[in-house]
Amino acid sequence: MNGAWTALHWYYPWALLALPLPWLLAGARRHRATAARRLRAYADPHLLATLLSGPGGPRRRPWLLLLAWSLAVLALAGPYWDSAPPPRAAEGRDIAVILDISPSMAVADLAPSRLVRAQRELKDFLAALEGDRLGLIAFSANAYPVLPLTSDRQVFARFTELLEPGLTTAPGSNLNRALELAGQLLARSPARSRAALLLSDGGFHDEEAFQGATRLARANIPLLVLGVGTAAGGPVPGRDGRFLRGGDGELIYARLERERLVKLAATAQGAYFDLRSDDSDWQALLTALHRRTEPHVFDQPAASSGRPLFPWPLAASLVLFLWCGWRRPAGMAALIVAGIALLPLGPAKATPWTAQQALEAYKRGDFETAARLYETLEGYRAAMGLGAAAYRLQQWEAALSAFTAAAEQATDPGAKARALYNRGNALARLGRFEAASAAYQAALALESNLSQAALNLALVHEFLDARHRGERPPDTPPEEAPPGAAGKEGERFDLLQSGREERPGANRQRDGTAATTRQGRGTPQAGPTPRHSDDGADAAQTAAALAQWRAATADQTAGRLGALDDNSAGFLRERFLEQDRGTRVLLVEDKPW
């Protein structure tokens, strides 16, 4: 019985508050009956009946009306069934993925940035895996357990794309804490069937990280390291949109610390690999993984699917209302019209079915269908979805118009900042760098932790400075290329690359015709897929999502995290803040930023 209740969910649970309304009306009816009994002292019985109800009036069936009302309210609440079948046996390895989100990962020596390239590499890694389970850990000045071990590739990809440097409150590289969390994550896994994977630029200066690597080696957990960055490096963008400078006024460069990463991998009995533009890095890494580990059998939860239930109570309630009111057609028609007006079926309210269709079309790369569906909806989420679809279709003017509308309709600073950020990207695609700079600055004024906005603002300033000097901006396409044409500068002006509020579109292909390649050429691959929740309930949704996150990470069941509606940057930031408050970890502050 408990399992049945946990499988039942509601789109609009607040509608259930209308269930007691008939009881209130019944109380008023009883009050009238009491008054009628008092009238018997002043009128004959046969005249009293005529006075109160009229001659020959049919007796009503209040219990049928009560049942009809209850069914209508249940339909209005939007019930749906979401039950998971029994788990099935699966075979694979357990891998703790550790992703560096420190400020140096925003360096653009790998276009569009090191972090975005690392996230794209992880997508390629997911495609190469078979039945392995993955956990996710992020680290900067502190380390954060993002996901427990899961076989759900979509959940893992979604949360990976949400990570970015601006989610943390303090800069740094506490890799030792991240390695400690990796050991805890893999503690229940068989000794020969587990490994850790680190994606980092090696910009850590805490020698305790090597002690953490030694602990992994003692626990028979090999550490495989993928170096992200170049030996030449690049300037580190600050949160104000300018590149950071040292005390001498010189730009601060972050370079790939390859030797440090090689030593770290060797300490943990693992191996180091350079990030490459083809598949050779992952092929070599998987070979090393298979040589050091072996698969084991585990129970894998089966995927659940939601099934809407509202048509049945809705149909039953209409039948009962018609049965009770067929002698009063005018009143019955008014009741039916009122009920239809209350049901969330109009396009202006963005029904979950239409919104879900638009979301699915966007996820599979059918951006034309997604744009057409989002055009039928209203509100901030629909405008963001329309802008994202138009952006993917390289319809920059349409995307600009949609993101401008989203910024005007946003009800909180974070949502407006994300809309302004994407508006700046569309302006940059059109070559309107002055307006793009203003949009990025407005976004950073509302949400200073949008590191990608700071990076893009710095790049815009670089382009403008080069233009004022009469030089061709670095990494720009030839002069004959139209504004917004694909090129390295366009790659950097992508929609919120690390997800934040959004999730990715279609998977990349390898033939060069896909949304983007591993090298970063072509149309960018990630873009916003807005949530379809109401803006007014953000705080309650975030609190509920945090509680769901705690429950999922406590019992090592990541599957339920796939149902989280709030997957915004604000949600992750609150989660990381909670982790900072609840742990006694020394925040490593060893970098010049």
KAWO-V850487 format. One record per backbone hydrogen bond with DSSP energy under -1.0 kcal/mol. NH is the residue of the N-H (numbers start at 1). CO is the residue of the C=O. E is the energy in kcal/mol with one decimal. If there is no record, write none. Layout:
BEGIN
nh=NH co=CO e=E
nh=NH co=CO e=E
END
This chain:
BEGIN
nh=5 co=1 e=-1.9
nh=6 co=2 e=-2.2
nh=7 co=3 e=-1.1
nh=9 co=80 e=-2.6
nh=11 co=78 e=-1.8
nh=12 co=77 e=-2.9
nh=15 co=12 e=-1.8
nh=16 co=13 e=-1.7
nh=17 co=14 e=-1.7
nh=18 co=15 e=-1.9
nh=19 co=16 e=-1.7
nh=21 co=18 e=-1.2
nh=24 co=20 e=-1.6
nh=25 co=21 e=-1.9
nh=26 co=22 e=-2.5
nh=27 co=23 e=-2.0
nh=28 co=24 e=-1.8
nh=29 co=25 e=-2.0
nh=30 co=26 e=-2.3
nh=31 co=27 e=-1.8
nh=32 co=28 e=-1.8
nh=33 co=29 e=-2.1
nh=34 co=30 e=-2.1
nh=35 co=31 e=-1.8
nh=36 co=32 e=-2.1
nh=37 co=33 e=-2.0
nh=38 co=34 e=-1.3
nh=39 co=35 e=-1.2
nh=41 co=38 e=-1.1
nh=42 co=39 e=-2.5
nh=48 co=44 e=-2.3
nh=49 co=45 e=-1.8
nh=51 co=47 e=-2.2
nh=52 co=48 e=-2.0
nh=53 co=49 e=-2.2
nh=54 co=50 e=-1.1
nh=57 co=54 e=-1.1
nh=65 co=61 e=-1.7
nh=66 co=62 e=-2.5
nh=67 co=63 e=-2.0
nh=68 co=64 e=-2.7
nh=69 co=65 e=-2.7
nh=70 co=66 e=-2.3
nh=71 co=67 e=-2.4
nh=72 co=68 e=-2.2
nh=73 co=69 e=-2.4
nh=74 co=70 e=-2.3
nh=75 co=71 e=-2.2
nh=76 co=72 e=-2.2
nh=77 co=73 e=-1.8
nh=78 co=75 e=-1.4
nh=80 co=9 e=-2.3
nh=81 co=307 e=-3.0
nh=82 co=7 e=-3.4
nh=88 co=300 e=-2.5
nh=90 co=298 e=-2.8
nh=92 co=296 e=-2.2
nh=94 co=193 e=-2.7
nh=95 co=133 e=-2.6
nh=96 co=195 e=-2.2
nh=97 co=135 e=-2.9
nh=98 co=197 e=-3.6
nh=99 co=137 e=-3.1
nh=100 co=199 e=-2.2
nh=101 co=139 e=-2.6
nh=105 co=102 e=-2.2
nh=106 co=103 e=-2.0
nh=107 co=104 e=-1.4
nh=114 co=107 e=-2.0
nh=115 co=105 e=-2.6
nh=117 co=113 e=-2.2
nh=118 co=114 e=-2.5
nh=119 co=115 e=-2.5
nh=120 co=116 e=-2.3
nh=121 co=117 e=-2.5
nh=122 co=118 e=-2.0
nh=123 co=119 e=-1.4
nh=124 co=120 e=-1.8
nh=125 co=121 e=-2.3
nh=126 co=122 e=-2.5
nh=127 co=123 e=-1.9
nh=128 co=124 e=-1.2
nh=133 co=93 e=-3.1
nh=134 co=150 e=-2.8
nh=135 co=95 e=-2.5
nh=136 co=147 e=-1.9
nh=137 co=97 e=-2.6
nh=138 co=144 e=-2.3
nh=139 co=99 e=-1.7
nh=140 co=142 e=-3.2
nh=141 co=170 e=-1.0
nh=144 co=138 e=-3.4
nh=146 co=136 e=-1.8
nh=147 co=136 e=-1.9
nh=150 co=134 e=-1.7
nh=156 co=152 e=-2.0
nh=157 co=153 e=-2.7
nh=158 co=154 e=-2.5
nh=159 co=155 e=-2.3
nh=160 co=156 e=-2.0
nh=161 co=157 e=-2.0
nh=163 co=160 e=-1.2
nh=167 co=164 e=-1.9
nh=168 co=165 e=-1.5
nh=174 co=140 e=-4.4
nh=175 co=173 e=-1.7
nh=178 co=174 e=-1.4
nh=179 co=175 e=-2.5
nh=180 co=176 e=-1.9
nh=181 co=177 e=-2.3
nh=182 co=178 e=-2.0
nh=183 co=179 e=-2.0
nh=184 co=180 e=-1.9
nh=185 co=181 e=-2.7
nh=186 co=182 e=-1.8
nh=187 co=184 e=-1.1
nh=189 co=186 e=-1.1
nh=193 co=190 e=-1.8
nh=195 co=94 e=-1.9
nh=196 co=222 e=-2.7
nh=197 co=96 e=-2.8
nh=198 co=224 e=-2.9
nh=199 co=98 e=-2.5
nh=200 co=226 e=-1.5
nh=204 co=202 e=-1.3
nh=209 co=206 e=-1.9
nh=210 co=207 e=-1.2
nh=212 co=208 e=-2.1
nh=213 co=209 e=-2.0
nh=214 co=210 e=-1.9
nh=215 co=211 e=-2.0
nh=216 co=212 e=-1.8
nh=217 co=213 e=-2.0
nh=218 co=214 e=-2.2
nh=219 co=215 e=-1.7
nh=220 co=217 e=-1.4
nh=221 co=216 e=-2.8
nh=224 co=196 e=-3.1
nh=225 co=271 e=-2.6
nh=226 co=198 e=-3.1
nh=227 co=273 e=-2.5
nh=228 co=200 e=-2.3
nh=234 co=254 e=-1.2
nh=236 co=252 e=-1.9
nh=238 co=242 e=-2.7
nh=241 co=238 e=-1.3
nh=244 co=236 e=-3.0
nh=246 co=250 e=-2.9
nh=249 co=246 e=-1.9
nh=252 co=244 e=-2.5
nh=254 co=234 e=-2.4
nh=256 co=230 e=-2.3
nh=257 co=201 e=-2.7
nh=258 co=256 e=-1.5
nh=261 co=257 e=-1.8
nh=262 co=258 e=-2.5
nh=263 co=259 e=-2.3
nh=264 co=260 e=-2.2
nh=265 co=261 e=-2.5
nh=266 co=262 e=-2.2
nh=267 co=263 e=-2.2
nh=268 co=264 e=-1.5
nh=269 co=266 e=-1.5
nh=270 co=265 e=-3.3
nh=273 co=225 e=-2.1
nh=275 co=227 e=-1.3
nh=283 co=279 e=-2.4
nh=284 co=280 e=-2.2
nh=285 co=281 e=-2.2
nh=286 co=282 e=-3.0
nh=287 co=283 e=-1.8
nh=288 co=284 e=-2.1
nh=289 co=285 e=-2.5
nh=290 co=286 e=-2.7
nh=291 co=287 e=-1.8
nh=292 co=288 e=-1.5
nh=293 co=289 e=-1.5
nh=294 co=192 e=-2.6
nh=296 co=92 e=-2.7
nh=298 co=90 e=-2.7
nh=300 co=88 e=-3.5
nh=307 co=81 e=-2.0
nh=309 co=79 e=-2.9
nh=314 co=310 e=-2.0
nh=315 co=311 e=-2.5
nh=316 co=312 e=-2.4
nh=317 co=313 e=-2.3
nh=318 co=314 e=-2.0
nh=319 co=315 e=-2.1
nh=320 co=316 e=-2.2
nh=321 co=317 e=-2.6
nh=322 co=318 e=-2.4
nh=323 co=319 e=-2.3
nh=324 co=320 e=-2.4
nh=325 co=321 e=-1.8
nh=328 co=325 e=-1.7
nh=332 co=328 e=-2.2
nh=333 co=329 e=-2.5
nh=334 co=330 e=-1.8
nh=335 co=331 e=-1.9
nh=336 co=332 e=-2.5
nh=337 co=333 e=-2.5
nh=338 co=334 e=-2.2
nh=339 co=335 e=-2.3
nh=340 co=336 e=-2.5
nh=341 co=337 e=-2.1
nh=342 co=338 e=-1.5
nh=343 co=339 e=-1.6
nh=345 co=343 e=-2.4
nh=349 co=346 e=-1.1
nh=350 co=347 e=-1.3
nh=355 co=351 e=-2.6
nh=356 co=352 e=-2.1
nh=357 co=353 e=-2.2
nh=358 co=354 e=-2.3
nh=359 co=355 e=-2.4
nh=360 co=356 e=-2.8
nh=361 co=357 e=-2.4
nh=362 co=358 e=-2.2
nh=363 co=359 e=-2.5
nh=364 co=360 e=-1.9
nh=365 co=362 e=-1.4
nh=366 co=361 e=-2.4
nh=367 co=365 e=-1.6
nh=370 co=366 e=-2.1
nh=371 co=367 e=-2.6
nh=372 co=368 e=-2.2
nh=373 co=369 e=-2.4
nh=374 co=370 e=-2.7
nh=375 co=371 e=-1.7
nh=376 co=373 e=-1.1
nh=377 co=374 e=-1.2
nh=383 co=379 e=-2.1
nh=384 co=380 e=-2.5
nh=385 co=381 e=-2.5
nh=386 co=382 e=-2.7
nh=387 co=383 e=-2.5
nh=388 co=384 e=-2.4
nh=389 co=385 e=-2.4
nh=390 co=386 e=-2.5
nh=391 co=387 e=-2.3
nh=392 co=388 e=-2.2
nh=393 co=389 e=-1.4
nh=394 co=391 e=-1.6
nh=395 co=390 e=-2.9
nh=396 co=394 e=-1.2
nh=399 co=395 e=-2.5
nh=400 co=396 e=-2.7
nh=401 co=397 e=-2.4
nh=402 co=398 e=-2.3
nh=403 co=399 e=-2.7
nh=404 co=400 e=-2.1
nh=405 co=401 e=-2.0
nh=406 co=402 e=-2.3
nh=407 co=403 e=-2.2
nh=408 co=404 e=-1.7
nh=409 co=405 e=-1.7
nh=410 co=406 e=-1.1
nh=416 co=412 e=-2.2
nh=417 co=413 e=-2.6
nh=418 co=414 e=-2.0
nh=419 co=415 e=-2.0
nh=420 co=416 e=-2.6
nh=421 co=417 e=-2.4
nh=422 co=418 e=-2.2
nh=423 co=419 e=-2.1
nh=424 co=420 e=-2.4
nh=425 co=421 e=-1.7
nh=426 co=422 e=-2.1
nh=427 co=423 e=-2.3
nh=428 co=424 e=-2.4
nh=429 co=425 e=-2.3
nh=430 co=426 e=-1.4
nh=431 co=428 e=-1.4
nh=432 co=427 e=-2.4
nh=433 co=431 e=-1.3
nh=436 co=432 e=-2.0
nh=437 co=433 e=-2.6
nh=438 co=434 e=-1.9
nh=439 co=435 e=-2.1
nh=440 co=436 e=-2.5
nh=441 co=437 e=-2.4
nh=442 co=438 e=-2.2
nh=443 co=439 e=-2.2
nh=444 co=440 e=-2.6
nh=445 co=441 e=-1.9
nh=446 co=442 e=-1.1
nh=447 co=443 e=-2.5
nh=450 co=447 e=-1.4
nh=451 co=449 e=-1.9
nh=454 co=450 e=-1.9
nh=455 co=451 e=-2.5
nh=456 co=452 e=-2.6
nh=457 co=453 e=-2.4
nh=458 co=454 e=-2.2
nh=459 co=455 e=-2.2
nh=460 co=456 e=-2.5
nh=461 co=457 e=-2.5
nh=462 co=458 e=-2.0
nh=463 co=459 e=-2.4
nh=464 co=460 e=-2.8
nh=465 co=461 e=-2.8
nh=466 co=462 e=-2.1
nh=467 co=463 e=-2.2
nh=468 co=464 e=-2.6
nh=469 co=465 e=-1.7
nh=470 co=467 e=-1.2
nh=471 co=466 e=-2.8
nh=476 co=473 e=-1.2
nh=481 co=478 e=-1.7
nh=485 co=482 e=-2.1
nh=491 co=487 e=-2.0
nh=492 co=488 e=-1.3
nh=494 co=492 e=-1.1
nh=499 co=496 e=-1.8
nh=500 co=498 e=-1.4
nh=502 co=499 e=-5.5
nh=505 co=525 e=-1.1
nh=517 co=521 e=-1.3
nh=520 co=517 e=-1.5
nh=538 co=535 e=-1.5
nh=541 co=537 e=-2.6
nh=542 co=538 e=-2.6
nh=543 co=539 e=-2.3
nh=544 co=540 e=-2.5
nh=545 co=541 e=-2.7
nh=546 co=542 e=-2.4
nh=547 co=543 e=-2.0
nh=548 co=544 e=-2.2
nh=549 co=545 e=-2.5
nh=550 co=546 e=-2.5
nh=551 co=547 e=-2.2
nh=552 co=548 e=-2.4
nh=553 co=549 e=-2.8
nh=554 co=550 e=-1.9
nh=555 co=551 e=-1.7
nh=557 co=552 e=-2.1
nh=561 co=558 e=-1.4
nh=562 co=559 e=-1.5
nh=563 co=560 e=-1.5
nh=564 co=561 e=-1.6
nh=567 co=565 e=-1.1
nh=572 co=568 e=-1.9
nh=573 co=569 e=-2.6
nh=574 co=570 e=-2.2
nh=575 co=571 e=-2.2
nh=576 co=572 e=-2.7
nh=577 co=573 e=-2.6
nh=578 co=574 e=-2.4
nh=579 co=575 e=-1.8
nh=580 co=576 e=-2.3
nh=581 co=577 e=-2.2
nh=582 co=578 e=-1.9
nh=588 co=141 e=-1.1
END
